[in-house]
């Protein structure tokens, strides 16, 4: 053979074959490599590249046969060197394909790396690359961790020269692609011995945990990830803060309190102390029975907020700034003092916005300049307005249940509706039915407010509507940047106080006339009500009086609220009502620490001389439709104060059940008041604690009064603005048009 093929001829054949391979002429390259092999079968390089050419033509079996036939012909001493040559060829080709950043090239790289695995099954870096490429091709699943035996290799410490950054990015890919697979958590755990950059690794664990807890609703998995993060750094405040919140969401309030106290003890800065105090308040109030400790914590919390406002730091880092937005959240649950509460809301929101503008490096200023330029050149006062809605709760949540009718009734000729979903799965059926299908454009985004704001800006939204207020820090960050020229808050909570928000949508009742004196936002009052629905779906009830051992002729009072709405002062009034109506029972339902809540109410009942046998503690139900159906067991619903019901009040009124509410001065103390006024029912509206008890007793003792009020409630379905979402939508749209006209007048 050598006589027919000189060394020069062989080199020329190889060069021609290499050139054809580089140009994608795989069939021709294969033929040339075969010719070179025929000229000198001992040159193993040609086998490696022949196999590669066959592989790139899709002939994987033939490629593998070529390589292994060549390797089988090598003596044992030379085998490692020959294998290393083949690995180097395949590794180089895979890296070249990966650098081209296309799905087609990634698919080729994946095939090559699977063949590399046949040669080096324990090469952990190659296995990690397989996972990463699979993620890029959207075919990664937790099953791949099992089939590639990666966890076993990592657990045995068989991974040689492992790349910690590669391992970290692979874990990130796994937690993004299939976070709920059982192997995902195990993979995260076995990665920990290889941690180098602690902060980067913590981010890989905590950011997916947030999505898993709040978007996917799997809090147990989120808790495990946060706990893994704390094995990296036991004193990491970010991980501790999220872990405390996860425990609260899971209903493990004692653990939430424990972690919040740990956070507070570790925090060294004033903002850190503020947030630690907020976390403690969260778990104490929501547990439903630790009000004495919560009250003392609140007084301390206010002192911390005053110190923070006095110092007025305007260059907080991003995580700290966002955490401060929610630090005022529990003020209105404790007391109805809107002027004082708004002082805290407004000043904290101002310093948070200043910090956001500082760390966003001119993003807000860029938006402002663009809005100004567009305003100067805008001549269309009657154009189709782009209205954007941003929220993390457009799903089976109070915000979703109430906002859906606005989306359904929007006038598509006059308004283009853009919806920005924060940290929400795209597959959610409820969201698609009510919001995606009723939007001109729907974007499912993550938890990065800077990115969401830029999406709003790129869409050229005219009016951006915040549905979350300070219930979600990501939405606060978006609004603080002001990506739209007009911004307003509606529905989700009281106003945030963020200076970049122009308006707060209310009605004639839900805020007193004096409220404008202490709101940063301009209060925009709709004609009748700030909210309306066309109704609610009702399921099949699961509660019966006889199942609860309640006589058929008894009067049943009901309160279905979360623990942080059950202020002890009002709970005492509820016990007084029960005492005055002897043949009565009190049903309590809502998220709280069940044992703590029971103990608290039993103590209150005994203090009034009431037997605990007249109290019933009901479990929560998964289905909202069943919850509404179960309301029918009640003769009277007793509202909470200083924080009223909102969605729960609407459901009560829709079911035609008399309601007793105490009216206050702040927004959250007037929700039930505005709803009752809008259905023409004044019975049950109390201005004082004494009136609250009086109405509760009257309803309990007078079945004719209950029947009369129930009839008025049912009749209101045909005439009340509260049940006319189409008219309400027109009122909202008129408000948008007026806001736009006012904006154009500023030219």
RAKAMO-V995798 format. One record per helix or strand. SS is the DSSP state (h for helix, s for strand). FROM is the first residue (numbers start at 1). TO is the last residue. If there is no record, write none. Layout:
SS,FROM,TO / SS,FROM,TO
This chain:
h,7,22 / h,26,39 / h,44,56 / h,60,72 / h,76,98 / h,103,119 / h,124,136 / h,143,147 / h,150,155 / h,164,177 / h,182,194 / h,198,214 / h,219,232 / h,237,250 / h,253,266 / h,270,286 / h,291,311 / h,318,328 / h,331,334 / h,338,359 / h,363,377 / s,385,391 / h,398,409 / s,415,422 / h,429,436 / s,441,445 / h,449,458 / s,463,466 / h,469,471 / h,473,481 / s,486,489 / s,503,506 / h,513,518 / s,522,525 / s,555,560 / h,563,565 / h,568,580 / s,584,589 / h,594,607 / h,612,614 / s,615,618 / h,624,633 / s,636,638 / h,647,654 / s,658,662 / h,667,669 / h,671,678 / s,685,686 / h,689,701 / h,703,718 / h,721,723 / h,725,744
